[in-house]
C-alpha cells in the first residue's frame, strides 16, 4: 500500500522510531508530535539554499508528495507528512 493514497494507519510509536532510524542522518530529522518530520539545513549563501529548495520542488513534483519548505538566507527547513492519512 502507498500511504499517500490513504487507507493505511499513520506511523506511531515503535514503528515510527524504526523508520526514523533508517533515515540517512536520523539525528538531523526531528519527529514532531508523531505527526510530521522536520529538518533544518544550512548553506553558505542564499543561492545555494535556493538551489536546494528548487531541487526538492522537482523531486516533490516527480513523486506527487509536496513538503512544506521554508527558505531563508543560507538556510532551509523542510517539513514532511502524508496528507492523505494526516501523519
C-alpha positions in Angstrom: 0.0 0.0 0.0 1.1 3.6 -0.6 0.3 5.9 2.3 -0.1 8.9 0.0 -3.3 7.2 -1.3 -4.8 6.8 2.2 -6.3 3.7 3.7 -3.3 2.9 5.9 -2.7 3.8 9.6 -0.3 6.6 10.4 3.1 5.6 11.8 3.3 5.8 15.6 5.5 4.6 18.5 8.0 1.9 17.8 7.2 1.7 14.1 7.8 5.4 13.6 11.1 5.2 15.7 12.2 2.3 13.5 11.6 4.2 10.2 13.3 7.3 11.8 16.5 5.2 12.5 16.6 4.2 8.8 16.9 7.8 7.6 20.3 9.0 6.5 21.5 11.2 9.3 18.5 10.4 11.6 19.7 12.9 14.2 19.1 15.7 11.8 15.4 14.8 11.4 13.1 15.8 14.2 9.8 13.9 14.8 7.1 16.4 15.9 4.1 15.1 17.8 4.3 11.7 16.0 2.8 13.6 13.1 5.5 15.1 10.8 9.2 15.2 10.4 11.3 18.4 10.1 14.9 19.0 9.1 16.7 22.3 9.0 19.6 22.7 6.6 22.3 25.3 6.5 24.1 26.6 3.3 26.9 29.0 2.6 24.6 31.6 0.9 21.1 32.2 -0.3 21.8 31.0 -3.9 22.8 27.5 -2.5 19.7 27.4 -0.3 17.5 28.3 -3.2 19.1 25.6 -5.5 18.4 23.1 -2.8 14.7 24.2 -2.4 14.3 24.1 -6.2 15.7 20.5 -6.3 13.3 19.4 -3.6 10.5 21.0 -5.6 11.5 19.0 -8.7 11.6 15.8 -6.7 8.3 16.6 -5.0 6.6 17.0 -8.3 8.0 13.7 -9.6 6.8 11.9 -6.5 3.5 13.7 -6.1 4.3 14.4 -2.5 4.8 18.0 -1.6 6.5 19.1 1.6 6.3 22.5 3.3 9.6 24.3 2.7 10.8 27.4 4.4 13.6 29.3 2.6 15.8 32.0 4.2 19.2 33.4 3.7 21.6 30.4 3.9 19.0 28.1 5.3 16.0 26.0 4.6 13.6 23.9 6.6 11.7 21.0 5.2 8.5 19.6 6.9 7.1 16.3 5.7 3.9 14.3 6.4 1.4 12.3 4.4 -1.7 14.5 4.0 -3.9 11.5 2.9 -3.5 9.9 6.4 -2.7 13.1 8.3 0.6 11.9 9.7 
